[in-house]
Amino acid sequence: MLSSKQRAKLRSMANALDAIVHIGKEGITDRVLRQIDEALCARELIKISIEKNCKIEPKEAIAIVCEKLNAEPVQVIGRKIVIYRRSEENPRIQI
């Protein structure tokens, strides 16, 4: 569980990130989860865009993704969500 200071640091780091995964009208599929998992392994902190045609609300999406991939929710702004998962083998972000 992240403290508010840790979450604030991650939020500031996420400002410079572009969304690298887009969730569209099909919602959160196994393929999307695999993409997110690979991105988390490589980067630890990622931004995801929830497209307008997606039936799932961003707060719902962040809860589902974090639960399935054992990640930490960082923030939800509009239709963008930011999640974090510490890499066991190669941690890059010090918080």
C-alpha positions in Angstrom: 0.0 0.0 0.0 1.3 3.4 -1.0 1.5 6.3 1.4 0.1 9.7 0.3 3.7 11.0 -0.1 4.7 8.1 -2.3 1.5 8.5 -4.3 2.2 12.2 -4.7 5.7 11.5 -6.0 4.4 8.9 -8.5 1.7 11.4 -9.6 4.3 14.0 -10.3 6.4 11.5 -12.3 3.3 10.4 -14.3 2.7 14.0 -15.5 5.4 13.6 -18.2 4.2 10.2 -19.3 2.1 9.5 -22.4 -0.7 6.8 -22.3 0.9 3.6 -23.6 -2.2 1.4 -23.3 -5.7 2.3 -24.6 -8.8 0.5 -23.4 -11.5 0.7 -26.1 -15.0 -0.6 -26.7 -14.2 -4.2 -25.9 -13.2 -3.2 -22.4 -10.6 -5.0 -20.3 -9.8 -8.1 -22.2 -7.1 -10.7 -21.5 -5.1 -9.1 -24.3 -5.3 -5.7 -22.7 -4.3 -7.1 -19.3 -1.3 -8.8 -20.9 -0.2 -5.5 -22.5 -0.6 -3.7 -19.2 1.3 -6.5 -17.4 4.2 -6.3 -19.9 4.3 -2.5 -19.6 4.4 -2.7 -15.8 7.3 -5.2 -15.9 9.2 -2.8 -18.2 8.4 0.6 -16.7 6.7 0.1 -13.2 4.7 3.3 -13.7 2.3 3.6 -16.6 -0.6 5.8 -17.9 -3.6 4.1 -19.5 -6.2 5.9 -21.6 -9.9 4.8 -21.4 -11.5 5.6 -24.7 -14.8 7.4 -24.9 -16.5 4.3 -26.5 -15.5 2.1 -23.5 -18.5 1.1 -21.3 -16.4 0.9 -18.2 -15.8 4.0 -16.1 -12.2 5.0 -15.3 -12.6 4.4 -11.5 -14.1 1.0 -12.2 -11.3 0.2 -14.7 -8.5 1.1 -12.3 -10.0 -1.1 -9.6 -10.3 -4.1 -12.0 -6.8 -3.7 -13.5 -5.1 -3.2 -10.1 -6.9 -6.2 -8.6 -6.0 -8.6 -11.5 -2.4 -7.5 -11.9 -1.5 -6.8 -8.2 -0.8 -3.2 -8.9 -1.3 0.0 -7.0 -3.7 2.7 -8.2 -2.0 6.1 -8.4 -4.6 8.5 -9.9 -7.6 8.9 -12.1 -7.9 12.2 -14.1 -10.7 12.3 -16.6 -10.3 9.3 -18.8 -6.7 8.6 -17.9 -5.5 6.3 -15.1 -2.1 5.8 -13.7 -1.0 2.6 -12.0 2.3 1.4 -10.4 3.7 -2.0 -9.6 7.2 -2.4 -8.2 9.4 -4.7 -10.3 10.9 -7.5 -8.3 13.9 -8.2 -10.5 14.8 -4.7 -11.6 13.2 -1.9 -9.5 13.8 1.4 -11.3 11.7 3.9 -9.3 12.8 4.7 -5.7 9.9 5.9 -3.6 
